Each structure stands twice: as C-alpha cells, then as structure tokens.
C-alpha cells in the first residue's frame, strides 16, 4: 500500500504542506478534500514525481521510495489524471495512449496493428466503443477522460489519481465514470479522488482525508462522516449557504432577446442555437440550466457580440433596439461577461491584480493613473475579500477562488446593468463559493440583472428567481424559483 | 524588492562587465570619440528595436523592418534628389529635407500598416505576413532605385546623420526622443497596457472590450515608422541611399529585444531592456573591432551572447 508520511513542502513565503500523513487504502476509492490552496495539488505533484524536493517519506509496499521524475513514478505504478487533460488533440487514441512508449521493431518502425489491438482491448475494459484511430479532438470531454484512464491502465498503474475528474462532465458522463471506477476497484486498483462535490464523494468514496492550510485535519471512513462535518473540517467553521429570500417582483424589462439563431461553425444548414427568445428584468437572477453542449455558453457569447457574422437576432437593452458587434459594444451597453474559463478567457495571468481590473476600463490613448488604479484594486480586494499580499500580486499566483473574484471585480468596475455569469464557481472552494453567492445576491438587490449559467443544480436553485432550461440549442422549459426542483430541471434538460 | 531590482538590472550589469573587459583589453575603447561613435552607430538599431519591442510584446514578430528601412531610404533620397514629376500637369515637384523625411516616414508607416492589415484582416500569421513584406519591400526598393545607389544629397540633409547638437550627435538625440516617447507609451498609456494584455492573453483582452485588431494595426504601423526613422538616419549618415541597406537588420533588432529580456511569447519585457540590449550589441561589435577580432568570429560571438542572455533569463524565471 501507498503511504505518505510527514510530508512537508516549503515554497518561498508559504508552507504548502506541513507534516501531512496519508494512507491510501488498496482497492478502495480514497478521497482527498480541501479548499483551493489547502495543498492538494502540491501533494499530488510530490506523489507523481513532479516536485522532487520535499521533506518526509513516501512508502510503497513497505519500502521507502523517492521519485526523481514523472517517469519513475509511472514505472512504480502511479498514474495521475489531471484536471486539464494531457492529450494531444490532433493524434488518434492509439497514438496518444502509446505516446513515449510506442511499440516498434529494432529499426524503430512502428507496429501499428499491435498498438491498435492493445488499444481495442483497453477501450473495451472501459466500455468505450470507439475506433482506436479516432482523433482525440473528435471525442467528448467525458470520452477524453476515459482515454486518460486507458493510458493509466496501459501502464499497469495500480494507483490512479484523479484531480477533479467530473468538473467538466455531464451527469450522464459522471455516472459512467463512477461505474468505471467501480470496475477498477474490482480489479484491485487504488483510486485517489479529488473533488469539491460532496454528493459525488458520498456516492463513490470509501475513505477520506481532509487537508486545510497544508495540514491533515481529519481522516476516516466516508460512511462514518457527514457532509456538515467534512465541510466544517475543510473550512474551519460552519458554512451556511442561505437560500435567496423574498419573491422577485420587478416588471421592468432590461434586456429582451428575440429569435436568436446561430449557425453551426462547420456543418452547413445546421444551427447551434435556434429560435431563442427571453426577457430579463431589472434586478432579476435568471438561471440557465442545461447539460454540456446545450448551447448556454454560445448563447451568452452571441449576445456579447462574439458571433456577429454567424448569428441573427433582435436585441433590445432598456427598451431600445441595439446592435452588438463586439465585446466593446456590449460593454458600452452595460453588459458584463464573467467567462467560463478564468485562466484562458478571464485574466491576463502575468499581469497584476490592479492591471487586470483596469483592463475593461481603458480606452484608446488614455493616460494611465497608477494611483487611482491601485486605489480601485484595493477597494475591491477589501470588498470582495480577495486574499493577496497586495494589489501588485500577479494573478497567476492567486488561488482559483481569488482569481475568480478578480474577474468579478474587473467587470463590476464597469458598472454594468446586466451581468452574465458562466459557471461562476467552477473549481473553487466552498468558502469562496459562498462569498461569491452572497455577492451576486447583493448586487441583484441593488438592481443589477444577472444571467447565470451553471451545470450545478444546487447553484441554480439557490440563486435564481427564474430558470430556463436549454437542450440542443433550444429553450426547453421555464420554471419559477418556487416550482423548480432538481428532478424537473434534469428531466427538461435531457 | 532588492532581488526584483537586481533582476531588472541584470542586463545592465552584463553591459557594465562587457565595457569593463573591453576597456581593460583596449585603450581606445574609453575615449570620447569612440563612445560617441558607438552611440551614433547603434542609434539606427535602437529605433528599429524599439518598434520591434512593441510587436514582440504583443506576441508578434516583424521580419520586414530591414526592407522597409531600405525602401524609405531610397524614397527619402529619391525625393530629395529628383523630386516627383507629375507628367500630366507638366509640373516637377521638388522636396525640402523636411518634406522628404516626412514622406519617408509616411511610406514606412504605410508598409507597416499593410503588415498589420494582412495579419488582422486575413489572419495571416505575423511571421508569414512580414516575411512576405520583407521581399515585397526589398523588391519595391530595387524597382524605385533601379538597383543603383542614390548619392550626394546635400549638406543640410547630412546634418541628421552626422551633425552635432549641444555636443551630442544628432542621431543620438533622435533615438533618445524615440525611446523616451515609447517608454511613455508602453508604461503610461492605455494603448501600451493593451499591448501587454494582448501579448499576455489575447482572448481575455478581446473579451475585456479591447479592440485587439486596431491595437495590432497600430503597433505594426509604428514598427514601420521606426524602421523608416532608421532608414532616414542611415541615408543621411552615408549621404546616400543604398538599395541593399538594412539587410538582416531584423535579426539584429530581434537580438536586441531578446537580450533586453523581452519574451518572444509576449506579455513580458520593456523598451528600456531593449535599449540596453541594443547597446550591448553595439559595444560588443565595437569591442571586437577594436580587438582586431575577425568579422567572422564577431558573428559567432554575437550568437553566443544571445544564447547566454536567454539562458540567464530562463534560469531566473525558474527560480520564481
């Protein structure tokens, strides 16, 4: 069995791990819980040979081991499936699976048929019925994840670490993944499962360890714990997410969209979005629920002016018909867009907090004013409780929750009337999540209208005044906050 | 804070050591005449490199600066010497020095804008678009000059490249003005901030409402202007426009940018760094000449210095 004993890791200025002890139970699903910044990824990187400098001891089957490289950890039977998948999109499944360990003869000529055969076998073990020659970029996210698992199986990994494996999956894909994990358990593989989602952990995990601020807080059998206890251990105090109080009454329509069609980028004559119309009222939080690929993100992007040439629709903001051809137009109309992927779309990671916040503000050849810039940043750091040494900290050094708050600040500074939120709490910890929920509710109270896109039903149910459900590029159903339930939403989304 | 300062001044320290070594090895290095000469020589590269810095900060590249320099050079000289004959009106238009210089700058800017237009409008990768412009502008130079140098441009024009003002060579004045202006633009204006943002994360910049295409267009236009300033300086210094002027200048300017610590993947770097990079290259060239090193070795040494600069830079980044 795999054990981590008294592992400590020091970064400049931070102790990322402080005497962490962990047992990974063989043939079981071991969950690691913790807020962002608790030290989960650091631990993962140490166990997988990415970080080679640390204090403490790793024991594998009773022997002390030390991994000098990722390859050494792999050879010892440890495989890691990262949150951001490490597949090469333009290569086939087989080519990806055998990358770096290709089967070839003495002259270096590849033995494709043998590799394809082995790929077929391993795909079958995962109930994945796809040709081994399929290019990875043609696969859905859930399938790509299974390819990663196939890669681990192919190297005969006994310990499979999964870092937030379900953050981008639909419910159906999640069920499938959990079934596969069950099968792997039967083969006596040890799974280490890192996730923020409590309901999921209670479904599949056997053991848990909670980390907080680099220390082990608690560990034990999943069955003997409760959600409240785990959350309290993670956060260090009780967290209550308050339901939205009061019934929403405003009648003033701030945004009205009619007959939106968006052409499919590659398939001629097909539409990604068809005949979408809705109204958003002042101070309302309008939830959009749907499965992956339902077209919710594309809808927000289109209204924000990103698909000007491929779409047709009529848009009125505050009763006035408007044309939005670019993000700049949208911002001028008072629309703000907190995008799904804060690292790729939300922030310039190499810039500091104040520079990122001012990005939406600066136009043309305006002179910069460092004093007011950092003043604004300081104000938001205080009001949004952004954890950072100073406003001059580069965004790449912030945790996910704090990065998300910077993205929010960057848009709040534009004084928007309409705020689009696309998966605003993806991959951030429960504490930051609650703070962001409070913030959204607070802003809505002051008259801001919010369009909230989320794949998390509890999030939609807690925040929304009204919920639209999308499937296959169309609006399928509408619910008021009082009538919506988890079952109803799911049924409408499928 | 001190560490930060040390990192920022690392190329400056490199320059200092370089000067120290050369002045020990040669007694001709630390003389007024020689130092002014070095500064005068590098002023052309400084102007081009400063424009190149903006392009590279934006994660772009401009290979056409050498050819644009040559084209604006022959335009400047041609207008000055022959003017323009407007046949249908039977008018012959002569140009003053100021007129010819401005015309050269306009021509350089237009060619730079063309680069930007291909890149933004047709999504041609910057490497390819400016590679095409490299040969187009060189071809245009040959067509306009018929491949023959245009010489004897008059003493008032010569003043720009060879004259002195308040005890300092005029080209040095010009490059100082360019540098100060560009430092101001990159550090103190929204436009400069947008350049850094686009280099750091183009998509995030676009979604923040920044008109990415317009910024790119302007930056490539500016790079053209800077190349044209270099062209005017070269022409005036030689009192002649050479059709094959500026060959491989793009490489020298990229070298200056890289030695100055600007990342080729964009978002990180500074105009100040580039100026130091250009001075390092200039001093190195000068030192090697003073030490009677063969010109062939000079090229090898220059290449090694580029490698060394990037290796040191990377080592620093890893420590973060």
Interface residues (C-beta under 8 A of the other chain):
Chain A: X304 X326 X327 X328 X330 X331 X332 X337 X339 X344 X345 X346 X347 X348 X349 X350 X351 X355 X358 X359 X360 X362 X363 X364 X365 X366 X367 X368 X410
Chain B: X187 X188 X189 X190 X191 X192 X193 X194 X196 X197 X200 X201 X203 X204 X205 X206 X207 X208 X209 X210 X211 X267 X268
